[in-house]
Structures are given as structure tokens and as C-alpha cells.
């Protein structure tokens, strides 16, 4: 018998998860001394910010409620 797939939905939206990732990575990078490891962590922050920008551009606007 095959294993049943876990089909739970994420608690946070993609935008919220990307923002949390970049905040956490930036905080971790601040604790590191200058060097290759810190540079790599800051690159991950920039990648996360770019992904958030792309997701924001590609996602449809929120529905507007009539007044």
C-alpha cells in the first residue's frame, strides 16, 4: 500500500514566509564576523528579497470590496 501524502496548507502566506526568512537571515548575518560566511548569508537575504519582489509582482492584487 502506498503512503498517504501530507496535504496540509502552510499557516503563513508565501510573502509572509519570505519576509520572515529574510528577517531571520539578516539577524543571523549581523551576528557573524566579516568574512565569507557572512557574505553568503547576506546573499541569501538578497535572494529572499528578490523572491519576495517577484512573488509580489506575479500575485494578483487583493480583491477590492465595493463601497
Contact map, one row per residue, 1 for C-alpha under 8 A:
1110000000000000000000000000000000000000000000000000000000000000000
1111000000000000000000000000000000000000000000000000000000000000000
1111100000000000000000000000000000000000000000000000000000000000000
0111110000000000000000000000000000000000000000000000000000000000000
0011111000000000000000000000000000000000000000000000000000000000000
0001111100000000000000000000000000000000000000000000000000000000000
0000111110000000000000000000000000000000000000000000000000000000000
0000011111000000000000000000000000000000000000000000000000000000000
0000001111100000000000000000000000000000000000000000000000000000000
0000000111111000000000000000000000000000000000000000000000000000000
0000000011111000000000000000000000000000000000000000000000000000000
0000000001111101100000000000000000000000000000000000000000000000000
0000000001111111100000000000000000000000000000000000000000000000000
0000000000011111110000000000000000000000000000000000000000000000000
0000000000001111111000000000000000000000000000000001001100000000000
0000000000011111111100000000000000000000000000000000000000000000000
0000000000011111111110000000000000000000000000000000000000000000000
0000000000000111111111000000000000000000000000011011000000000000000
0000000000000011111111100000000000000000000000011001000000000000000
0000000000000001111111110000000000000000000000000000000000000000000
0000000000000000111111111000000000000000000010010000000000000000000
0000000000000000011111111100000000000000000111011000000000000000000
0000000000000000001111111110000000000000000010000000000000000000000
0000000000000000000111111111000000000000000000000000000000000000000
0000000000000000000011111111100000000000110110000000000000000000000
0000000000000000000001111111110000000000110010000000000000000000000
0000000000000000000000111111111000000000000000000000000000000000000
0000000000000000000000011111111100000000100000000000000000000000000
0000000000000000000000001111111100000100110000000000000000000000000
0000000000000000000000000111111110000100000000000000000000000000000
0000000000000000000000000011111110000000000000000000000000000000000
0000000000000000000000000001111111001100000000000000000000000000000
0000000000000000000000000000011111100100000000000000000000000000000
0000000000000000000000000000000111111110000000000000000000000000000
0000000000000000000000000000000011111110000000000000000000000000000
0000000000000000000000000000000001111111000000000000000000000000000
0000000000000000000000000000000101111111100000000000000000000000000
0000000000000000000000000000110111111111110000000000000000000000000
0000000000000000000000000000000001111111111000000000000000000000000
0000000000000000000000000000000000011111111100000000000000000000000
0000000000000000000000001101100000001111111110000000000000000000000
0000000000000000000000001100100000000111111111000000000000000000000
0000000000000000000000000000000000000011111111100000000000000000000
0000000000000000000001001000000000000001111111110000000000000000000
0000000000000000000011101100000000000000111111111000000000000000000
0000000000000000000001000000000000000000011111111100000000000000000
0000000000000000000000000000000000000000001111111110000000000000000
0000000000000000011011000000000000000000000111111111000000000000000
0000000000000000011001000000000000000000000011111111100000000000000
0000000000000000000000000000000000000000000001111111110000000000000
0000000000000000010000000000000000000000000000111111111000000000000
0000000000000010011000000000000000000000000000011111111100000000000
0000000000000000000000000000000000000000000000001111111110000000000
0000000000000000000000000000000000000000000000000111111111000000000
0000000000000010000000000000000000000000000000000011111111100000000
0000000000000010000000000000000000000000000000000001111111100000000
0000000000000000000000000000000000000000000000000000111111110000000
0000000000000000000000000000000000000000000000000000011111110000000
0000000000000000000000000000000000000000000000000000001111111000000
0000000000000000000000000000000000000000000000000000000011111100000
0000000000000000000000000000000000000000000000000000000000111110000
0000000000000000000000000000000000000000000000000000000000011111000
0000000000000000000000000000000000000000000000000000000000001111100
0000000000000000000000000000000000000000000000000000000000000111110
0000000000000000000000000000000000000000000000000000000000000011111
0000000000000000000000000000000000000000000000000000000000000001111
0000000000000000000000000000000000000000000000000000000000000000111
